[in-house]
Amino acid sequence: MRYYLLTGAGFSANWGGWVASEAFEYLLGCPEILADERLRDLLWDSQLKGGFEDALAELQVGHSAGFAQQWSEKHLIALQNAVGRMFEDMNRSFKGRGDLEFRRSENLVQTAAERASAAERRGGPASSDRFPGRISGSG
């Protein structure tokens, strides 16, 4: 059995991973989903509630609770296969990149002087002023 670490699109998007809307589009195009109107409807219904994760959870709960009249094992396996293939495709893409160093354009760590300067530009208090109990570096 393969295991997947679901970190969220905000993490994997740094290396070209798909955000929720792209994952949704990918799944809608999978043969298993195209062939089953109920699965398509489930994905559309789940899009704003929690995305494909919500759809998958509904199938897993419905199947494990014995609601075979609502969702069959066939539905569960079809969505699991489509989701698994989606993550395999992303994983293949990540492996092909070669360089997986984390890079972002903004500074994630700031000195106290940088925080104060940014606060002045915003016209508000520095973060250490907003949170008096916070310890800030001398920086």
Steps between C-alpha positions, in 0.01 A plus 500: 500500500626846411481785747456866414585803707229761443656834583263731318541695182665793672800280568535302176416800278852625571625225266221506244248289693137563424279723709146386592334629183758321283458175695124531454542546123740207479256269679207610284701389197584153634334211314346363822332832571397564141329159495295557817252786526456451876873539564507815286206640695670410829817685397302807393299494825820468704698765316410786735460288814845347517599396152579150386605411855141558614366285215740221587408520869131475415563186297720345769250570778205394287669176402635411845167577668333248272309746286546285189173629359647853496862436399643172381850368536533564125450875561756505781760310296442720195561824690796352691657391171452844344644678807791255516582556133485876553759483779714257299503749212600783735766281660642413157514872424682573826754224431566647157579845638835397644521801732245500780650776709236714668499849355254783553530859396403651836711489814351255745729611785551867578713690745337739746616795287347348186170442684496859625575634152223287346258619772584862423429443130165342592423777746443257788683365804784250473399142574686511831283798599180312413604202710657642818586158643699405193877487523673662206860468392741786501583449148 
